[in-house]
């Protein structure tokens, strides 16, 4: 009897793993804006909803929004300029650009669906073109659907290991199954794709794309000899990305 129960458990376990694999394959689609094949389990509307629901908490973790409305408007104007001059305007996402009050943490990040953030600590070190590079990079994460892809991978892992699934229409369950690391931590491929898109958006909006390389140097210097800036906890080492940025500039330099 015990042997039979053991076999049943093994069968159920294999069935769950097979289900996770089949589900992943069936939810693979081509991103119409990047051309890359991705495993996605949610709609753009759900991405927007997750971003809007998560945005207040993310802002609160950085001391809320910066109180100067003129600077807020400046960040929004640069972000909106990038959107209006790029493929971003053709996407269904709701782009909002926020300057955070945090004057100690060097960071910028995007939530799924279009909510983009930059801390005052980073903003205060940038000129307009460099700000455009940072915001263009974050828009790239949104268009690349990187958070949605990580959420889907997380759900597949949960299904395979615990037999648990997250209902696509239950936003509370989705938010309960993911955390800040899932929303914000990007892989090297995500970063390189966003860097390339950011360069393209800069050129299309009339900004000097070589300022993106200066941004990488600013981020590298912010770490100092003994301290890793928060930016590098969610983004790979800036020095390792400069060569790829140069390649992107050469690729898109005639599209301005």
Backbone as CSV, one residue per row, in Angstrom:
resi,resn,N_x,N_y,N_z,CA_x,CA_y,CA_z,C_x,C_y,C_z
1,UNK,0.837,-1.201,0.000,0.000,0.000,0.000,0.878,1.259,0.000
2,UNK,1.922,1.201,0.859,2.822,2.346,0.916,3.549,2.540,-0.410
3,UNK,3.922,1.389,-1.036,4.611,1.482,-2.314,3.703,2.111,-3.362
4,UNK,2.401,1.746,-3.318,1.451,2.327,-4.248,1.284,3.812,-4.029
5,UNK,1.245,4.228,-2.761,1.122,5.660,-2.454,2.346,6.418,-2.952
6,UNK,3.524,5.803,-2.819,4.757,6.439,-3.283,4.705,6.644,-4.789
7,UNK,4.221,5.639,-5.503,4.122,5.745,-6.959,3.133,6.831,-7.370
8,UNK,2.039,6.915,-6.616,1.049,7.945,-6.918,1.646,9.331,-6.723
9,UNK,2.407,9.500,-5.622,3.028,10.802,-5.366,4.016,11.175,-6.472
10,UNK,4.790,10.187,-6.914,5.736,10.441,-8.006,4.986,10.830,-9.274
11,UNK,3.915,10.122,-9.559,3.120,10.415,-10.757,2.549,11.827,-10.698
12,UNK,2.006,12.186,-9.535,1.443,13.528,-9.376,2.521,14.582,-9.536
13,UNK,3.693,14.323,-8.944,4.790,15.272,-9.060,5.223,15.477,-10.495
14,UNK,5.359,14.383,-11.237,5.733,14.481,-12.647,4.660,15.196,-13.458
15,UNK,3.391,14.934,-13.102,2.285,15.582,-13.809,2.324,17.093,-13.600
16,UNK,2.664,17.519,-12.373,2.739,18.943,-12.079,3.874,19.594,-12.875
17,UNK,5.028,18.916,-12.907,6.158,19.454,-13.662,5.805,19.540,-15.142
18,UNK,5.161,18.492,-15.657,4.757,18.492,-17.067,3.764,19.616,-17.348
19,UNK,2.841,19.831,-16.422,1.870,20.904,-16.573,2.564,22.253,-16.638
20,UNK,3.559,22.448,-15.750,4.292,23.718,-15.742,4.995,23.937,-17.074
21,UNK,5.598,22.870,-17.615,6.310,22.986,-18.888,5.346,23.296,-20.029
22,UNK,4.220,22.582,-20.065,3.228,22.810,-21.119,2.662,24.220,-21.027
23,UNK,2.409,24.654,-19.807,1.869,25.997,-19.601,2.849,27.051,-20.091
24,UNK,4.137,26.841,-19.816,5.145,27.803,-20.261,5.202,27.867,-21.784
25,UNK,5.185,26.704,-22.418,5.245,26.678,-23.881,4.009,27.331,-24.499
26,UNK,2.850,27.090,-23.914,1.606,27.615,-24.477,1.478,29.119,-24.273
27,UNK,2.235,29.667,-23.311,2.164,31.098,-23.041,3.373,31.860,-23.586
28,UNK,4.012,31.287,-24.586,5.133,31.956,-25.237,4.625,32.767,-26.412
29,UNK,5.025,34.017,-26.478,4.568,34.914,-27.538,5.686,35.844,-27.967
30,UNK,5.548,36.422,-29.138,6.552,37.354,-29.634,6.194,38.767,-29.219
31,UNK,7.149,39.442,-28.621,6.936,40.842,-28.258,6.892,41.670,-29.541
32,UNK,5.775,42.350,-29.822,5.643,43.075,-31.090,6.567,44.285,-31.210
33,UNK,7.158,44.719,-30.095,7.989,45.919,-30.108,9.480,45.602,-30.122
34,UNK,9.844,44.403,-29.672,11.259,44.016,-29.670,11.528,42.825,-30.591
35,UNK,10.465,42.084,-30.943,10.632,40.913,-31.786,11.139,39.695,-31.043
36,UNK,11.295,39.799,-29.730,11.830,38.692,-28.943,10.702,37.785,-28.454
37,UNK,10.946,36.477,-28.490,9.971,35.499,-27.993,10.067,35.438,-26.474
38,UNK,8.912,35.541,-25.800,8.889,35.606,-24.339,7.799,34.713,-23.762
39,UNK,8.039,34.269,-22.535,7.029,33.546,-21.765,6.287,34.567,-20.910
40,UNK,5.041,34.866,-21.291,4.222,35.880,-20.618,2.874,35.276,-20.266
41,UNK,2.413,35.510,-19.042,1.139,34.933,-18.606,0.094,35.991,-18.279
42,UNK,0.383,37.254,-18.546,-0.578,38.294,-18.201,-0.725,39.276,-19.349
43,UNK,-1.824,39.995,-19.312,-2.108,40.988,-20.337,-1.430,42.310,-19.991
44,UNK,-1.378,43.215,-20.958,-0.821,44.542,-20.692,-1.659,45.276,-19.644
45,UNK,-2.967,45.017,-19.637,-3.839,45.650,-18.642,-3.462,45.196,-17.233
46,UNK,-3.119,43.930,-17.096,-2.694,43.433,-15.788,-1.341,44.014,-15.389
47,UNK,-0.442,44.174,-16.353,0.842,44.814,-16.062,0.626,46.226,-15.532
48,UNK,-0.237,46.979,-16.199,-0.535,48.351,-15.773,-1.106,48.352,-14.358
49,UNK,-2.030,47.427,-14.088,-2.662,47.361,-12.767,-1.641,47.045,-11.679
50,UNK,-0.723,46.119,-11.945,0.308,45.778,-10.969,1.196,46.985,-10.703
51,UNK,1.597,47.681,-11.774,2.449,48.843,-11.604,1.789,49.940,-10.792
52,UNK,0.535,50.232,-11.104,-0.182,51.283,-10.377,-0.397,50.907,-8.917
53,UNK,-0.664,49.626,-8.668,-0.901,49.189,-7.297,0.394,49.168,-6.485
54,UNK,1.514,48.886,-7.127,2.798,48.789,-6.430,3.490,50.137,-6.277
55,UNK,3.150,51.112,-7.115,3.872,52.386,-7.153,3.896,53.128,-5.811
56,UNK,2.778,53.277,-5.097,2.831,54.018,-3.829,3.790,53.403,-2.811
57,UNK,3.794,52.084,-2.720,4.689,51.418,-1.770,6.148,51.632,-2.167
58,UNK,6.432,51.508,-3.459,7.795,51.713,-3.932,8.257,53.141,-3.635
59,UNK,7.374,54.113,-3.864,7.720,55.504,-3.585,7.964,55.711,-2.097
60,UNK,7.135,55.104,-1.263,7.260,55.264,0.178,8.590,54.733,0.684
61,UNK,9.080,53.687,0.057,10.369,53.112,0.453,11.519,54.069,0.193
62,UNK,11.290,55.075,-0.631,12.326,56.063,-0.936,11.940,57.447,-0.439
63,UNK,11.145,57.503,0.603,10.796,58.775,1.226,9.712,59.549,0.528
64,UNK,8.987,58.896,-0.384,7.926,59.567,-1.120,8.481,60.334,-2.303
65,UNK,7.636,61.174,-2.896,8.047,61.958,-4.055,8.805,63.209,-3.614
66,UNK,9.724,63.659,-4.470,10.469,64.879,-4.183,9.485,66.054,-4.188
67,UNK,9.564,66.960,-3.193,8.519,67.985,-3.027,8.534,69.116,-4.054
68,UNK,9.611,69.286,-4.805,9.693,70.382,-5.767,8.909,70.029,-7.027
69,UNK,7.792,70.705,-7.240,6.923,70.388,-8.372,7.558,70.742,-9.713
70,UNK,8.428,71.751,-9.728,9.099,72.108,-10.971,10.039,70.995,-11.429
71,UNK,10.748,70.406,-10.481,11.642,69.299,-10.830,10.838,68.070,-11.233
72,UNK,9.723,67.839,-10.544,8.844,66.733,-10.944,8.377,66.930,-12.390
73,UNK,7.972,68.142,-12.705,7.482,68.440,-14.049,8.595,68.278,-15.087
74,UNK,9.824,68.626,-14.700,10.960,68.479,-15.607,11.205,67.007,-15.928
75,UNK,11.197,66.171,-14.910,11.378,64.726,-15.120,10.267,64.180,-16.008
76,UNK,9.051,64.597,-15.742,7.920,64.138,-16.547,8.054,64.594,-17.998
77,UNK,8.528,65.833,-18.207,8.638,66.356,-19.572,9.690,65.595,-20.370
78,UNK,10.808,65.273,-19.733,11.846,64.513,-20.421,11.345,63.107,-20.737
79,UNK,10.695,62.479,-19.775,10.147,61.141,-20.010,9.102,61.136,-21.111
80,UNK,8.210,62.105,-21.082,7.153,62.173,-22.099,7.718,62.466,-23.485
81,UNK,8.789,63.236,-23.539,9.440,63.510,-24.826,9.970,62.218,-25.436
82,UNK,10.563,61.380,-24.611,11.074,60.095,-25.082,9.941,59.212,-25.593
83,UNK,8.834,59.211,-24.859,7.685,58.391,-25.263,7.124,58.859,-26.594
84,UNK,6.936,60.158,-26.727,6.282,60.702,-27.925,7.133,60.565,-29.180
85,UNK,8.434,60.428,-29.031,9.316,60.333,-30.185,9.797,58.913,-30.463
86,UNK,9.170,57.943,-29.836,9.624,56.562,-29.984,8.445,55.613,-30.125
87,UNK,8.769,54.356,-30.276,7.741,53.328,-30.403,6.917,53.200,-29.134
88,UNK,7.407,53.766,-28.041,6.684,53.689,-26.771,5.271,54.252,-26.880
89,UNK,5.098,55.261,-27.718,3.768,55.878,-27.851,2.765,54.928,-28.501
90,UNK,3.250,53.881,-29.167,2.367,52.917,-29.821,1.976,51.767,-28.892
91,UNK,2.594,51.708,-27.737,2.300,50.633,-26.784,1.071,50.986,-25.959
92,UNK,0.449,50.000,-25.324,-0.748,50.279,-24.519,-0.445,50.773,-23.115
93,UNK,0.826,50.963,-22.788,1.184,51.238,-21.400,0.930,52.688,-20.985
94,UNK,0.784,52.873,-19.701,0.526,54.175,-19.101,1.828,54.654,-18.453
95,UNK,2.537,55.543,-19.142,3.855,55.972,-18.665,3.726,57.155,-17.718
96,UNK,4.308,56.987,-16.539,4.398,58.068,-15.560,5.820,58.093,-15.029
97,UNK,6.339,59.307,-14.810,7.732,59.457,-14.399,7.779,60.193,-13.067
98,UNK,8.462,59.583,-12.103,8.436,60.082,-10.730,9.848,60.363,-10.232
99,UNK,10.034,61.538,-9.620,11.279,61.872,-8.939,11.088,61.585,-7.455
100,UNK,11.896,60.685,-6.924,11.774,60.274,-5.534,12.612,61.152,-4.620
101,UNK,12.166,61.324,-3.387,12.829,62.226,-2.445,14.164,61.696,-1.937
102,UNK,14.415,60.434,-2.069,15.631,59.789,-1.553,16.882,60.467,-2.106
103,UNK,17.640,61.141,-1.210,18.853,61.836,-1.644,20.121,61.080,-1.255
104,UNK,19.962,59.820,-0.872,21.102,58.998,-0.462,21.330,57.800,-1.384
105,UNK,20.277,57.318,-2.000,20.340,56.081,-2.774,20.419,56.369,-4.263
106,UNK,21.468,55.901,-4.895,21.623,56.049,-6.345,20.832,54.940,-7.019
107,UNK,19.686,55.294,-7.612,18.862,54.237,-8.212,17.838,54.809,-9.178
108,UNK,17.405,53.949,-10.081,16.279,54.215,-10.976,15.685,52.863,-11.309
109,UNK,14.372,52.811,-11.497,13.730,51.526,-11.783,12.379,51.761,-12.420
110,UNK,11.837,50.705,-13.007,10.515,50.772,-13.640,9.685,49.599,-13.160
111,UNK,8.405,49.846,-12.962,7.447,48.799,-12.648,6.737,48.387,-13.939
112,UNK,6.151,47.207,-13.965,5.419,46.811,-15.180,4.300,47.790,-15.489
113,UNK,4.080,48.038,-16.767,2.967,48.880,-17.173,3.285,50.350,-17.354
114,UNK,4.518,50.799,-16.983,4.889,52.165,-17.307,5.250,53.089,-16.179
115,UNK,5.237,52.639,-14.919,5.611,53.507,-13.798,7.129,53.531,-13.660
116,UNK,7.757,54.713,-13.913,9.204,54.847,-13.910,9.646,55.792,-12.790
117,UNK,10.743,55.453,-12.125,11.203,56.194,-10.953,12.694,56.483,-11.051
118,UNK,13.094,57.633,-10.499,14.506,57.955,-10.325,14.654,58.677,-8.994
119,UNK,15.671,58.318,-8.235,15.895,58.982,-6.951,16.570,60.332,-7.158
120,UNK,16.345,61.239,-6.224,16.989,62.555,-6.301,18.503,62.413,-6.225
121,UNK,18.989,61.409,-5.495,20.433,61.197,-5.387,21.064,60.983,-6.748
122,UNK,20.381,60.268,-7.636,20.897,60.067,-8.991,20.571,61.263,-9.877
123,UNK,19.340,61.727,-9.811,18.891,62.861,-10.633,19.815,64.069,-10.481
124,UNK,20.249,64.348,-9.262,21.042,65.548,-8.976,22.420,65.506,-9.632
125,UNK,22.838,64.358,-10.115,24.155,64.230,-10.747,24.081,64.237,-12.278
126,UNK,22.884,64.392,-12.830,22.702,64.237,-14.268,22.328,65.546,-14.950
127,UNK,22.780,65.698,-16.214,22.234,66.758,-17.042,21.002,66.211,-17.773
128,UNK,20.363,67.026,-18.599,19.107,66.595,-19.221,19.296,65.379,-20.121
129,UNK,20.359,65.379,-20.922,20.578,64.253,-21.825,20.841,62.968,-21.050
130,UNK,21.579,63.082,-19.953,21.854,61.907,-19.125,20.587,61.402,-18.443
131,UNK,19.741,62.338,-17.991,18.447,61.955,-17.441,17.628,61.211,-18.494
132,UNK,17.671,61.704,-19.732,16.953,61.045,-20.817,17.469,59.620,-21.021
133,UNK,18.776,59.440,-20.873,19.338,58.101,-21.007,18.821,57.148,-19.945
134,UNK,18.763,57.637,-18.703,18.259,56.804,-17.609,16.786,56.472,-17.820
135,UNK,15.978,57.486,-18.127,14.541,57.255,-18.312,14.273,56.403,-19.548
136,UNK,15.063,56.609,-20.609,14.908,55.785,-21.803,15.192,54.329,-21.513
137,UNK,16.201,54.101,-20.697,16.521,52.740,-20.278,15.350,52.108,-19.529
138,UNK,14.736,52.870,-18.621,13.617,52.329,-17.841,12.387,52.097,-18.724
139,UNK,12.154,52.976,-19.692,11.076,52.734,-20.656,11.336,51.436,-21.401
140,UNK,12.612,51.171,-21.685,12.981,49.931,-22.352,12.576,48.704,-21.553
141,UNK,12.698,48.788,-20.236,12.258,47.665,-19.394,10.754,47.431,-19.538
142,UNK,10.001,48.521,-19.618,8.542,48.405,-19.742,8.175,47.767,-21.076
143,UNK,8.734,48.312,-22.163,8.444,47.788,-23.499,8.920,46.347,-23.637
144,UNK,10.071,46.066,-23.021,10.599,44.709,-23.072,9.822,43.720,-22.226
145,UNK,8.883,44.214,-21.424,8.020,43.391,-20.562,8.865,42.505,-19.638
146,UNK,9.948,43.053,-19.134,10.884,42.261,-18.340,10.282,41.807,-17.018
147,UNK,9.535,42.687,-16.349,8.899,42.279,-15.091,7.863,41.193,-15.331
148,UNK,7.059,41.349,-16.380,6.032,40.348,-16.690,6.673,38.996,-16.994
149,UNK,7.813,39.041,-17.651,8.523,37.807,-17.971,9.039,37.132,-16.703
150,UNK,9.569,37.911,-15.777,10.059,37.333,-14.521,8.914,36.804,-13.667
151,UNK,7.790,37.523,-13.676,6.618,37.045,-12.936,6.164,35.692,-13.487
152,UNK,6.128,35.569,-14.811,5.719,34.311,-15.437,6.685,33.185,-15.082
153,UNK,7.984,33.482,-15.105,8.970,32.463,-14.742,8.815,32.056,-13.282
154,UNK,8.518,33.044,-12.422,8.302,32.761,-11.013,7.090,31.858,-10.816
155,UNK,6.042,32.124,-11.575,4.833,31.304,-11.477,5.094,29.874,-11.961
156,UNK,5.874,29.747,-13.022,6.215,28.419,-13.522,7.005,27.641,-12.472
157,UNK,7.960,28.335,-11.852,8.759,27.684,-10.814,7.881,27.242,-9.644
158,UNK,6.956,28.094,-9.252,6.058,27.741,-8.154,5.191,26.539,-8.518
159,UNK,4.722,26.529,-9.768,3.882,25.415,-10.210,4.664,24.114,-10.202
160,UNK,5.891,24.176,-10.691,6.704,22.964,-10.796,7.138,22.449,-9.438
161,UNK,7.388,23.337,-8.495,7.924,22.915,-7.205,6.866,22.716,-6.129
162,UNK,5.773,23.411,-6.222,4.763,23.335,-5.172,3.379,22.970,-5.683
163,UNK,3.209,22.888,-7.005,1.899,22.554,-7.553,0.919,23.703,-7.423
164,UNK,1.451,24.903,-7.232,0.570,26.050,-7.044,0.491,26.856,-8.324
165,UNK,-0.666,27.365,-8.644,-0.830,28.250,-9.791,-1.424,29.565,-9.327
166,UNK,-1.155,30.604,-10.085,-1.700,31.918,-9.785,-2.763,32.252,-10.820
167,UNK,-3.999,32.570,-10.370,-5.061,32.897,-11.306,-4.767,34.169,-12.067
168,UNK,-4.839,34.117,-13.373,-4.480,35.281,-14.206,-5.383,36.473,-13.938
169,UNK,-6.599,36.199,-13.470,-7.506,37.316,-13.249,-7.539,37.792,-11.816
170,UNK,-6.759,37.138,-10.920,-6.784,37.488,-9.504,-5.567,38.339,-9.173
171,UNK,-5.704,39.640,-9.189,-4.574,40.529,-8.995,-3.982,40.382,-7.606
172,UNK,-4.819,40.127,-6.603,-4.305,39.949,-5.254,-3.395,38.745,-5.158
173,UNK,-3.754,37.653,-5.822,-2.924,36.465,-5.812,-1.614,36.709,-6.540
174,UNK,-1.686,37.432,-7.655,-0.469,37.721,-8.405,0.478,38.558,-7.550
175,UNK,-0.052,39.601,-6.935,0.795,40.460,-6.125,1.324,39.721,-4.912
176,UNK,0.527,38.773,-4.393,0.963,38.011,-3.239,2.070,37.035,-3.556
177,UNK,2.188,36.646,-4.813,3.165,35.635,-5.199,4.484,36.230,-5.656
178,UNK,4.535,37.556,-5.773,5.761,38.197,-6.226,6.196,39.206,-5.189
179,UNK,7.428,39.596,-5.258,7.948,40.589,-4.338,8.754,41.622,-5.077
180,UNK,9.397,42.503,-4.329,10.165,43.573,-4.949,11.281,43.021,-5.818
181,UNK,11.928,41.943,-5.375,13.018,41.388,-6.174,12.528,40.909,-7.530
182,UNK,11.333,40.312,-7.565,10.791,39.842,-8.835,10.478,41.008,-9.752
183,UNK,9.957,42.082,-9.186,9.582,43.244,-9.994,10.796,44.015,-10.499
184,UNK,11.859,44.072,-9.707,12.934,45.004,-10.004,14.241,44.364,-10.464
185,UNK,14.503,43.137,-10.078,15.809,42.548,-10.390,15.836,42.078,-11.831
186,UNK,16.757,42.631,-12.611,16.843,42.332,-14.030,18.064,41.494,-14.342
187,UNK,17.919,40.626,-15.334,19.044,39.851,-15.801,19.901,40.662,-16.760
188,UNK,21.084,40.144,-17.063,21.992,40.860,-17.953,21.346,41.108,-19.319
189,UNK,20.632,40.101,-19.829,19.978,40.270,-21.122,18.950,41.386,-21.104
190,UNK,18.191,41.501,-19.999,17.216,42.578,-19.852,17.905,43.934,-19.897
191,UNK,19.028,44.038,-19.178,19.737,45.315,-19.112,20.291,45.726,-20.474
192,UNK,20.865,44.766,-21.180,21.432,45.097,-22.485,20.348,45.493,-23.474
193,UNK,19.199,44.810,-23.405,18.088,45.173,-24.278,17.594,46.578,-23.953
194,UNK,17.493,46.899,-22.669,17.025,48.224,-22.256,18.043,49.307,-22.593
195,UNK,19.334,48.986,-22.475,20.364,49.948,-22.863,20.235,50.287,-24.350
196,UNK,20.056,49.254,-25.162,19.946,49.477,-26.607,18.715,50.308,-26.944
197,UNK,17.590,49.974,-26.321,16.376,50.754,-26.554,16.543,52.183,-26.049
198,UNK,17.184,52.344,-24.903,17.404,53.673,-24.356,18.230,54.548,-25.290
199,UNK,19.271,53.957,-25.891,20.087,54.686,-26.866,19.232,55.106,-28.060
200,UNK,18.424,54.186,-28.572,17.555,54.492,-29.707,16.602,55.626,-29.373
201,UNK,15.984,55.580,-28.195,15.023,56.609,-27.797,15.709,57.967,-27.650
202,UNK,16.941,57.972,-27.134,17.693,59.224,-27.008,17.918,59.850,-28.381
203,UNK,18.389,59.045,-29.330,18.670,59.545,-30.672,17.400,60.070,-31.324
204,UNK,16.305,59.317,-31.194,15.035,59.727,-31.805,14.494,61.015,-31.191
205,UNK,14.876,61.289,-29.937,14.392,62.495,-29.250,15.375,63.644,-29.315
206,UNK,16.471,63.472,-30.046,17.414,64.559,-30.240,18.474,64.703,-29.166
207,UNK,18.657,63.700,-28.324,19.683,63.744,-27.281,20.965,63.058,-27.757
208,UNK,22.091,63.516,-27.245,23.383,62.926,-27.574,23.497,61.567,-26.878
209,UNK,23.534,60.467,-27.635,23.537,59.140,-27.001,24.821,58.832,-26.242
210,UNK,25.914,59.565,-26.549,27.167,59.337,-25.829,27.044,59.749,-24.362
211,UNK,26.014,60.535,-24.041,25.769,60.879,-22.640,25.387,59.649,-21.824
212,UNK,24.895,58.615,-22.497,24.579,57.365,-21.790,25.851,56.723,-21.241
213,UNK,26.930,56.837,-21.977,28.204,56.300,-21.493,28.651,57.074,-20.254
214,UNK,28.440,58.380,-20.249,28.784,59.179,-19.082,27.938,58.779,-17.874
215,UNK,26.680,58.385,-18.137,25.829,57.904,-17.044,26.444,56.668,-16.415
216,UNK,26.923,55.750,-17.239,27.538,54.531,-16.715,28.745,54.866,-15.841
217,UNK,29.520,55.871,-16.259,30.696,56.272,-15.481,30.286,56.928,-14.165
218,UNK,29.202,57.700,-14.195,28.682,58.300,-12.967,28.233,57.219,-11.994
219,UNK,27.548,56.219,-12.515,27.071,55.126,-11.658,28.238,54.318,-11.096
220,UNK,29.253,54.120,-11.915,30.431,53.393,-11.452,31.122,54.158,-10.333
221,UNK,31.288,55.470,-10.513,31.952,56.296,-9.509,31.145,56.370,-8.218
222,UNK,29.832,56.271,-8.319,28.968,56.378,-7.137,29.213,55.245,-6.153
223,UNK,29.727,54.133,-6.652,29.983,53.006,-5.767,31.167,53.226,-4.857
224,UNK,32.151,53.983,-5.331,33.360,54.175,-4.541,34.133,52.869,-4.431
225,UNK,35.246,52.884,-3.702,36.064,51.679,-3.612,35.471,50.577,-2.744
226,UNK,34.591,50.939,-1.805,34.118,49.943,-0.836,32.607,49.790,-0.778
227,UNK,31.882,50.591,-1.568,30.425,50.559,-1.437,29.776,50.331,-2.795
228,UNK,28.827,49.410,-2.833,28.062,49.153,-4.054,26.768,49.948,-3.998
229,UNK,26.514,50.841,-4.968,25.267,51.610,-4.938,24.061,50.713,-5.149
230,UNK,22.924,51.164,-4.663,21.697,50.391,-4.804,21.402,50.097,-6.264
231,UNK,21.774,51.016,-7.154,21.527,50.818,-8.577,22.110,49.489,-9.053
232,UNK,23.273,49.141,-8.521,23.918,47.915,-8.970,23.324,46.665,-8.339
233,UNK,22.417,46.820,-7.370,21.725,45.649,-6.843,20.602,45.219,-7.772
234,UNK,20.153,46.129,-8.622,19.100,45.801,-9.590,19.592,45.907,-11.025
235,UNK,20.834,46.344,-11.243,21.419,46.477,-12.576,22.856,45.969,-12.535
236,UNK,23.327,45.292,-13.574,24.716,44.832,-13.617,25.704,45.992,-13.609
237,UNK,26.977,45.670,-13.411,28.047,46.645,-13.350,28.027,47.540,-14.590
238,UNK,27.921,48.873,-14.403,27.863,49.785,-15.558,29.051,49.643,-16.510
239,UNK,30.247,49.380,-15.952,31.438,49.292,-16.794,31.303,48.193,-17.838
240,UNK,30.605,47.136,-17.487,30.451,46.006,-18.403,29.468,46.290,-19.530
241,UNK,28.737,47.402,-19.423,27.702,47.705,-20.419,28.127,48.760,-21.437
242,UNK,29.245,49.421,-21.185,29.648,50.536,-22.042,29.924,50.085,-23.473
243,UNK,30.601,48.959,-23.646,30.914,48.489,-25.001,29.633,48.236,-25.790
244,UNK,28.630,47.642,-25.154,27.364,47.369,-25.834,26.622,48.666,-26.163
245,UNK,26.750,49.654,-25.307,26.129,50.949,-25.582,26.772,51.574,-26.812
246,UNK,28.089,51.489,-26.912,28.781,52.005,-28.105,28.282,51.295,-29.364
247,UNK,28.087,49.976,-29.267,27.568,49.218,-30.409,26.180,49.707,-30.799
248,UNK,25.348,49.991,-29.793,23.988,50.472,-30.063,24.018,51.842,-30.720
249,UNK,24.942,52.692,-30.287,25.066,54.023,-30.898,25.422,53.885,-32.370
250,UNK,26.377,53.022,-32.675,26.754,52.798,-34.072,25.588,52.246,-34.881
251,UNK,24.774,51.415,-34.253,23.650,50.777,-34.936,22.556,51.780,-35.273
252,UNK,22.290,52.728,-34.366,21.134,53.615,-34.518,21.482,55.076,-34.820
253,UNK,22.744,55.400,-35.005,23.149,56.806,-35.099,22.509,57.556,-36.249
254,UNK,22.033,56.844,-37.254,21.402,57.509,-38.410,19.889,57.601,-38.301
255,UNK,19.322,57.238,-37.124,17.874,57.249,-36.969,17.369,58.486,-36.230
256,UNK,18.226,59.462,-36.055,17.784,60.674,-35.352,16.967,61.564,-36.263
